Amino acid sequence: MTKVLAVTVVMALAATPGVAVAQAESLTLASELGSVLGAEAACGLKYNQEAIKAFIDAKVRADDMKFPSMLQSLSQGTAYRLKSMSESEKTAYCAQVTRVARTNKFIRD
């Protein structure tokens, strides 16, 4: 019995780093995508909704329940920060967001 318990504990501990890595990856993706989606209106862009859905289907784990709320918070934060950017900051930000959006097929050429 002790041996089974020890093996179970070792397996749980071994799985924990993987969970932490998956959560970190999810937060990073939510942050990066939130920066792009949150800039849509301020940068004068119009995104292809099917392309966004395809991106989510390809990149976000189906069981990731934290991703939607993280994405929403980070998108709203981006939209808010863009309001206080200087013209030059906004120009640079929007230029890169447009490139990322185009690369991911969120906007069409």
Chimera marker file (.cmm) of the C-alpha trace (Angstrom):
<marker_set name="trace">
<marker id="1" x="0.000" y="0.000" z="0.000" r="1" g="1" b="0" radius="0.5"/>
<marker id="2" x="2.795" y="2.424" z="0.893" r="1" g="1" b="0" radius="0.5"/>
<marker id="3" x="4.522" y="1.639" z="-2.381" r="1" g="1" b="0" radius="0.5"/>
<marker id="4" x="1.349" y="2.444" z="-4.357" r="1" g="1" b="0" radius="0.5"/>
<marker id="5" x="0.921" y="5.696" z="-2.447" r="1" g="1" b="0" radius="0.5"/>
<marker id="6" x="4.539" y="6.673" z="-3.065" r="1" g="1" b="0" radius="0.5"/>
<marker id="7" x="4.206" y="5.969" z="-6.780" r="1" g="1" b="0" radius="0.5"/>
<marker id="8" x="0.993" y="8.010" z="-6.894" r="1" g="1" b="0" radius="0.5"/>
<marker id="9" x="2.666" y="10.955" z="-5.159" r="1" g="1" b="0" radius="0.5"/>
<marker id="10" x="5.676" y="10.799" z="-7.482" r="1" g="1" b="0" radius="0.5"/>
<marker id="11" x="3.380" y="10.704" z="-10.515" r="1" g="1" b="0" radius="0.5"/>
<marker id="12" x="1.402" y="13.696" z="-9.237" r="1" g="1" b="0" radius="0.5"/>
<marker id="13" x="4.562" y="15.693" z="-8.604" r="1" g="1" b="0" radius="0.5"/>
<marker id="14" x="5.927" y="14.787" z="-12.006" r="1" g="1" b="0" radius="0.5"/>
<marker id="15" x="2.707" y="16.012" z="-13.609" r="1" g="1" b="0" radius="0.5"/>
<marker id="16" x="2.715" y="19.333" z="-11.762" r="1" g="1" b="0" radius="0.5"/>
<marker id="17" x="5.554" y="20.959" z="-13.762" r="1" g="1" b="0" radius="0.5"/>
<marker id="18" x="3.688" y="20.073" z="-16.952" r="1" g="1" b="0" radius="0.5"/>
<marker id="19" x="0.571" y="21.753" z="-15.627" r="1" g="1" b="0" radius="0.5"/>
<marker id="20" x="2.560" y="24.847" z="-14.682" r="1" g="1" b="0" radius="0.5"/>
<marker id="21" x="4.145" y="24.966" z="-18.133" r="1" g="1" b="0" radius="0.5"/>
<marker id="22" x="0.745" y="24.577" z="-19.818" r="1" g="1" b="0" radius="0.5"/>
<marker id="23" x="-0.705" y="27.387" z="-17.683" r="1" g="1" b="0" radius="0.5"/>
<marker id="24" x="2.241" y="29.649" z="-18.478" r="1" g="1" b="0" radius="0.5"/>
<marker id="25" x="1.864" y="28.929" z="-22.189" r="1" g="1" b="0" radius="0.5"/>
<marker id="26" x="-1.856" y="29.675" z="-21.972" r="1" g="1" b="0" radius="0.5"/>
<marker id="27" x="-1.206" y="32.996" z="-20.224" r="1" g="1" b="0" radius="0.5"/>
<marker id="28" x="1.452" y="33.928" z="-22.785" r="1" g="1" b="0" radius="0.5"/>
<marker id="29" x="-0.875" y="33.121" z="-25.678" r="1" g="1" b="0" radius="0.5"/>
<marker id="30" x="-3.762" y="35.037" z="-24.058" r="1" g="1" b="0" radius="0.5"/>
<marker id="31" x="-1.448" y="38.019" z="-23.558" r="1" g="1" b="0" radius="0.5"/>
<marker id="32" x="-0.140" y="37.986" z="-27.103" r="1" g="1" b="0" radius="0.5"/>
<marker id="33" x="-3.541" y="37.425" z="-28.706" r="1" g="1" b="0" radius="0.5"/>
<marker id="34" x="-5.094" y="39.988" z="-26.358" r="1" g="1" b="0" radius="0.5"/>
<marker id="35" x="-2.611" y="42.576" z="-27.604" r="1" g="1" b="0" radius="0.5"/>
<marker id="36" x="-3.649" y="41.935" z="-31.192" r="1" g="1" b="0" radius="0.5"/>
<marker id="37" x="-7.404" y="41.674" z="-30.616" r="1" g="1" b="0" radius="0.5"/>
<marker id="38" x="-7.492" y="44.614" z="-28.220" r="1" g="1" b="0" radius="0.5"/>
<marker id="39" x="-5.929" y="46.826" z="-30.889" r="1" g="1" b="0" radius="0.5"/>
<marker id="40" x="-8.443" y="46.031" z="-33.634" r="1" g="1" b="0" radius="0.5"/>
<marker id="41" x="-10.588" y="49.176" z="-33.328" r="1" g="1" b="0" radius="0.5"/>
<marker id="42" x="-7.823" y="51.591" z="-32.301" r="1" g="1" b="0" radius="0.5"/>
<marker id="43" x="-5.666" y="50.507" z="-35.243" r="1" g="1" b="0" radius="0.5"/>
<marker id="44" x="-8.545" y="50.741" z="-37.696" r="1" g="1" b="0" radius="0.5"/>
<marker id="45" x="-8.538" y="47.025" z="-38.474" r="1" g="1" b="0" radius="0.5"/>
<marker id="46" x="-11.376" y="44.590" z="-39.150" r="1" g="1" b="0" radius="0.5"/>
<marker id="47" x="-10.571" y="40.989" z="-38.303" r="1" g="1" b="0" radius="0.5"/>
<marker id="48" x="-11.830" y="37.843" z="-40.001" r="1" g="1" b="0" radius="0.5"/>
<marker id="49" x="-13.789" y="36.048" z="-37.288" r="1" g="1" b="0" radius="0.5"/>
<marker id="50" x="-13.356" y="32.618" z="-38.893" r="1" g="1" b="0" radius="0.5"/>
<marker id="51" x="-9.570" y="33.096" z="-38.901" r="1" g="1" b="0" radius="0.5"/>
<marker id="52" x="-9.632" y="33.939" z="-35.198" r="1" g="1" b="0" radius="0.5"/>
<marker id="53" x="-11.707" y="30.837" z="-34.499" r="1" g="1" b="0" radius="0.5"/>
<marker id="54" x="-9.282" y="28.698" z="-36.514" r="1" g="1" b="0" radius="0.5"/>
<marker id="55" x="-6.344" y="30.199" z="-34.566" r="1" g="1" b="0" radius="0.5"/>
<marker id="56" x="-8.040" y="29.353" z="-31.246" r="1" g="1" b="0" radius="0.5"/>
<marker id="57" x="-8.879" y="25.838" z="-32.429" r="1" g="1" b="0" radius="0.5"/>
<marker id="58" x="-5.251" y="25.278" z="-33.414" r="1" g="1" b="0" radius="0.5"/>
<marker id="59" x="-3.486" y="26.930" z="-30.468" r="1" g="1" b="0" radius="0.5"/>
<marker id="60" x="-5.678" y="26.730" z="-27.336" r="1" g="1" b="0" radius="0.5"/>
<marker id="61" x="-6.312" y="23.489" z="-25.476" r="1" g="1" b="0" radius="0.5"/>
<marker id="62" x="-9.981" y="22.529" z="-25.569" r="1" g="1" b="0" radius="0.5"/>
<marker id="63" x="-10.043" y="22.070" z="-21.766" r="1" g="1" b="0" radius="0.5"/>
<marker id="64" x="-8.445" y="25.455" z="-20.972" r="1" g="1" b="0" radius="0.5"/>
<marker id="65" x="-11.179" y="27.157" z="-18.957" r="1" g="1" b="0" radius="0.5"/>
<marker id="66" x="-8.944" y="30.067" z="-17.870" r="1" g="1" b="0" radius="0.5"/>
<marker id="67" x="-8.067" y="31.220" z="-21.377" r="1" g="1" b="0" radius="0.5"/>
<marker id="68" x="-11.316" y="33.124" z="-22.176" r="1" g="1" b="0" radius="0.5"/>
<marker id="69" x="-11.239" y="35.302" z="-19.062" r="1" g="1" b="0" radius="0.5"/>
<marker id="70" x="-7.499" y="35.947" z="-19.368" r="1" g="1" b="0" radius="0.5"/>
<marker id="71" x="-7.944" y="36.885" z="-23.018" r="1" g="1" b="0" radius="0.5"/>
<marker id="72" x="-10.816" y="39.241" z="-22.219" r="1" g="1" b="0" radius="0.5"/>
<marker id="73" x="-8.876" y="41.014" z="-19.469" r="1" g="1" b="0" radius="0.5"/>
<marker id="74" x="-5.770" y="41.365" z="-21.582" r="1" g="1" b="0" radius="0.5"/>
<marker id="75" x="-7.693" y="42.550" z="-24.669" r="1" g="1" b="0" radius="0.5"/>
<marker id="76" x="-9.481" y="45.196" z="-22.629" r="1" g="1" b="0" radius="0.5"/>
<marker id="77" x="-6.189" y="46.268" z="-21.072" r="1" g="1" b="0" radius="0.5"/>
<marker id="78" x="-4.668" y="46.740" z="-24.503" r="1" g="1" b="0" radius="0.5"/>
<marker id="79" x="-7.622" y="48.807" z="-25.714" r="1" g="1" b="0" radius="0.5"/>
<marker id="80" x="-7.333" y="50.990" z="-22.604" r="1" g="1" b="0" radius="0.5"/>
<marker id="81" x="-3.540" y="51.477" z="-22.934" r="1" g="1" b="0" radius="0.5"/>
<marker id="82" x="-3.845" y="52.437" z="-26.595" r="1" g="1" b="0" radius="0.5"/>
<marker id="83" x="-5.961" y="55.453" z="-25.601" r="1" g="1" b="0" radius="0.5"/>
<marker id="84" x="-3.026" y="57.002" z="-23.753" r="1" g="1" b="0" radius="0.5"/>
<marker id="85" x="-0.270" y="56.213" z="-26.261" r="1" g="1" b="0" radius="0.5"/>
<marker id="86" x="1.473" y="58.979" z="-28.100" r="1" g="1" b="0" radius="0.5"/>
<marker id="87" x="0.897" y="59.157" z="-31.840" r="1" g="1" b="0" radius="0.5"/>
<marker id="88" x="4.322" y="57.621" z="-32.486" r="1" g="1" b="0" radius="0.5"/>
<marker id="89" x="3.801" y="54.796" z="-29.998" r="1" g="1" b="0" radius="0.5"/>
<marker id="90" x="0.422" y="54.029" z="-31.509" r="1" g="1" b="0" radius="0.5"/>
<marker id="91" x="1.841" y="54.114" z="-35.043" r="1" g="1" b="0" radius="0.5"/>
<marker id="92" x="4.585" y="51.646" z="-34.127" r="1" g="1" b="0" radius="0.5"/>
<marker id="93" x="2.222" y="49.444" z="-32.127" r="1" g="1" b="0" radius="0.5"/>
<marker id="94" x="-0.390" y="49.323" z="-34.876" r="1" g="1" b="0" radius="0.5"/>
<marker id="95" x="2.212" y="48.670" z="-37.555" r="1" g="1" b="0" radius="0.5"/>
<marker id="96" x="3.401" y="45.542" z="-35.755" r="1" g="1" b="0" radius="0.5"/>
<marker id="97" x="-0.124" y="44.444" z="-34.803" r="1" g="1" b="0" radius="0.5"/>
<marker id="98" x="-1.125" y="44.725" z="-38.464" r="1" g="1" b="0" radius="0.5"/>
<marker id="99" x="1.841" y="42.564" z="-39.482" r="1" g="1" b="0" radius="0.5"/>
<marker id="100" x="0.978" y="39.932" z="-36.861" r="1" g="1" b="0" radius="0.5"/>
<marker id="101" x="-2.705" y="39.997" z="-37.809" r="1" g="1" b="0" radius="0.5"/>
<marker id="102" x="-1.870" y="39.598" z="-41.482" r="1" g="1" b="0" radius="0.5"/>
<marker id="103" x="0.565" y="36.743" z="-40.782" r="1" g="1" b="0" radius="0.5"/>
<marker id="104" x="-2.142" y="34.909" z="-38.824" r="1" g="1" b="0" radius="0.5"/>
<marker id="105" x="-4.711" y="35.648" z="-41.551" r="1" g="1" b="0" radius="0.5"/>
<marker id="106" x="-6.872" y="37.782" z="-39.228" r="1" g="1" b="0" radius="0.5"/>
<marker id="107" x="-6.908" y="40.407" z="-41.968" r="1" g="1" b="0" radius="0.5"/>
<marker id="108" x="-6.826" y="39.940" z="-45.682" r="1" g="1" b="0" radius="0.5"/>
<marker id="109" x="-4.428" y="41.681" z="-48.041" r="1" g="1" b="0" radius="0.5"/>
<link id1="1" id2="2" r="1" g="1" b="0" radius="0.2"/>
<link id1="2" id2="3" r="1" g="1" b="0" radius="0.2"/>
<link id1="3" id2="4" r="1" g="1" b="0" radius="0.2"/>
<link id1="4" id2="5" r="1" g="1" b="0" radius="0.2"/>
<link id1="5" id2="6" r="1" g="1" b="0" radius="0.2"/>
<link id1="6" id2="7" r="1" g="1" b="0" radius="0.2"/>
<link id1="7" id2="8" r="1" g="1" b="0" radius="0.2"/>
<link id1="8" id2="9" r="1" g="1" b="0" radius="0.2"/>
<link id1="9" id2="10" r="1" g="1" b="0" radius="0.2"/>
<link id1="10" id2="11" r="1" g="1" b="0" radius="0.2"/>
<link id1="11" id2="12" r="1" g="1" b="0" radius="0.2"/>
<link id1="12" id2="13" r="1" g="1" b="0" radius="0.2"/>
<link id1="13" id2="14" r="1" g="1" b="0" radius="0.2"/>
<link id1="14" id2="15" r="1" g="1" b="0" radius="0.2"/>
<link id1="15" id2="16" r="1" g="1" b="0" radius="0.2"/>
<link id1="16" id2="17" r="1" g="1" b="0" radius="0.2"/>
<link id1="17" id2="18" r="1" g="1" b="0" radius="0.2"/>
<link id1="18" id2="19" r="1" g="1" b="0" radius="0.2"/>
<link id1="19" id2="20" r="1" g="1" b="0" radius="0.2"/>
<link id1="20" id2="21" r="1" g="1" b="0" radius="0.2"/>
<link id1="21" id2="22" r="1" g="1" b="0" radius="0.2"/>
<link id1="22" id2="23" r="1" g="1" b="0" radius="0.2"/>
<link id1="23" id2="24" r="1" g="1" b="0" radius="0.2"/>
<link id1="24" id2="25" r="1" g="1" b="0" radius="0.2"/>
<link id1="25" id2="26" r="1" g="1" b="0" radius="0.2"/>
<link id1="26" id2="27" r="1" g="1" b="0" radius="0.2"/>
<link id1="27" id2="28" r="1" g="1" b="0" radius="0.2"/>
<link id1="28" id2="29" r="1" g="1" b="0" radius="0.2"/>
<link id1="29" id2="30" r="1" g="1" b="0" radius="0.2"/>
<link id1="30" id2="31" r="1" g="1" b="0" radius="0.2"/>
<link id1="31" id2="32" r="1" g="1" b="0" radius="0.2"/>
<link id1="32" id2="33" r="1" g="1" b="0" radius="0.2"/>
<link id1="33" id2="34" r="1" g="1" b="0" radius="0.2"/>
<link id1="34" id2="35" r="1" g="1" b="0" radius="0.2"/>
<link id1="35" id2="36" r="1" g="1" b="0" radius="0.2"/>
<link id1="36" id2="37" r="1" g="1" b="0" radius="0.2"/>
<link id1="37" id2="38" r="1" g="1" b="0" radius="0.2"/>
<link id1="38" id2="39" r="1" g="1" b="0" radius="0.2"/>
<link id1="39" id2="40" r="1" g="1" b="0" radius="0.2"/>
<link id1="40" id2="41" r="1" g="1" b="0" radius="0.2"/>
<link id1="41" id2="42" r="1" g="1" b="0" radius="0.2"/>
<link id1="42" id2="43" r="1" g="1" b="0" radius="0.2"/>
<link id1="43" id2="44" r="1" g="1" b="0" radius="0.2"/>
<link id1="44" id2="45" r="1" g="1" b="0" radius="0.2"/>
<link id1="45" id2="46" r="1" g="1" b="0" radius="0.2"/>
<link id1="46" id2="47" r="1" g="1" b="0" radius="0.2"/>
<link id1="47" id2="48" r="1" g="1" b="0" radius="0.2"/>
<link id1="48" id2="49" r="1" g="1" b="0" radius="0.2"/>
<link id1="49" id2="50" r="1" g="1" b="0" radius="0.2"/>
<link id1="50" id2="51" r="1" g="1" b="0" radius="0.2"/>
<link id1="51" id2="52" r="1" g="1" b="0" radius="0.2"/>
<link id1="52" id2="53" r="1" g="1" b="0" radius="0.2"/>
<link id1="53" id2="54" r="1" g="1" b="0" radius="0.2"/>
<link id1="54" id2="55" r="1" g="1" b="0" radius="0.2"/>
<link id1="55" id2="56" r="1" g="1" b="0" radius="0.2"/>
<link id1="56" id2="57" r="1" g="1" b="0" radius="0.2"/>
<link id1="57" id2="58" r="1" g="1" b="0" radius="0.2"/>
<link id1="58" id2="59" r="1" g="1" b="0" radius="0.2"/>
<link id1="59" id2="60" r="1" g="1" b="0" radius="0.2"/>
<link id1="60" id2="61" r="1" g="1" b="0" radius="0.2"/>
<link id1="61" id2="62" r="1" g="1" b="0" radius="0.2"/>
<link id1="62" id2="63" r="1" g="1" b="0" radius="0.2"/>
<link id1="63" id2="64" r="1" g="1" b="0" radius="0.2"/>
<link id1="64" id2="65" r="1" g="1" b="0" radius="0.2"/>
<link id1="65" id2="66" r="1" g="1" b="0" radius="0.2"/>
<link id1="66" id2="67" r="1" g="1" b="0" radius="0.2"/>
<link id1="67" id2="68" r="1" g="1" b="0" radius="0.2"/>
<link id1="68" id2="69" r="1" g="1" b="0" radius="0.2"/>
<link id1="69" id2="70" r="1" g="1" b="0" radius="0.2"/>
<link id1="70" id2="71" r="1" g="1" b="0" radius="0.2"/>
<link id1="71" id2="72" r="1" g="1" b="0" radius="0.2"/>
<link id1="72" id2="73" r="1" g="1" b="0" radius="0.2"/>
<link id1="73" id2="74" r="1" g="1" b="0" radius="0.2"/>
<link id1="74" id2="75" r="1" g="1" b="0" radius="0.2"/>
<link id1="75" id2="76" r="1" g="1" b="0" radius="0.2"/>
<link id1="76" id2="77" r="1" g="1" b="0" radius="0.2"/>
<link id1="77" id2="78" r="1" g="1" b="0" radius="0.2"/>
<link id1="78" id2="79" r="1" g="1" b="0" radius="0.2"/>
<link id1="79" id2="80" r="1" g="1" b="0" radius="0.2"/>
<link id1="80" id2="81" r="1" g="1" b="0" radius="0.2"/>
<link id1="81" id2="82" r="1" g="1" b="0" radius="0.2"/>
<link id1="82" id2="83" r="1" g="1" b="0" radius="0.2"/>
<link id1="83" id2="84" r="1" g="1" b="0" radius="0.2"/>
<link id1="84" id2="85" r="1" g="1" b="0" radius="0.2"/>
<link id1="85" id2="86" r="1" g="1" b="0" radius="0.2"/>
<link id1="86" id2="87" r="1" g="1" b="0" radius="0.2"/>
<link id1="87" id2="88" r="1" g="1" b="0" radius="0.2"/>
<link id1="88" id2="89" r="1" g="1" b="0" radius="0.2"/>
<link id1="89" id2="90" r="1" g="1" b="0" radius="0.2"/>
<link id1="90" id2="91" r="1" g="1" b="0" radius="0.2"/>
<link id1="91" id2="92" r="1" g="1" b="0" radius="0.2"/>
<link id1="92" id2="93" r="1" g="1" b="0" radius="0.2"/>
<link id1="93" id2="94" r="1" g="1" b="0" radius="0.2"/>
<link id1="94" id2="95" r="1" g="1" b="0" radius="0.2"/>
<link id1="95" id2="96" r="1" g="1" b="0" radius="0.2"/>
<link id1="96" id2="97" r="1" g="1" b="0" radius="0.2"/>
<link id1="97" id2="98" r="1" g="1" b="0" radius="0.2"/>
<link id1="98" id2="99" r="1" g="1" b="0" radius="0.2"/>
<link id1="99" id2="100" r="1" g="1" b="0" radius="0.2"/>
<link id1="100" id2="101" r="1" g="1" b="0" radius="0.2"/>
<link id1="101" id2="102" r="1" g="1" b="0" radius="0.2"/>
<link id1="102" id2="103" r="1" g="1" b="0" radius="0.2"/>
<link id1="103" id2="104" r="1" g="1" b="0" radius="0.2"/>
<link id1="104" id2="105" r="1" g="1" b="0" radius="0.2"/>
<link id1="105" id2="106" r="1" g="1" b="0" radius="0.2"/>
<link id1="106" id2="107" r="1" g="1" b="0" radius="0.2"/>
<link id1="107" id2="108" r="1" g="1" b="0" radius="0.2"/>
<link id1="108" id2="109" r="1" g="1" b="0" radius="0.2"/>
</marker_set>
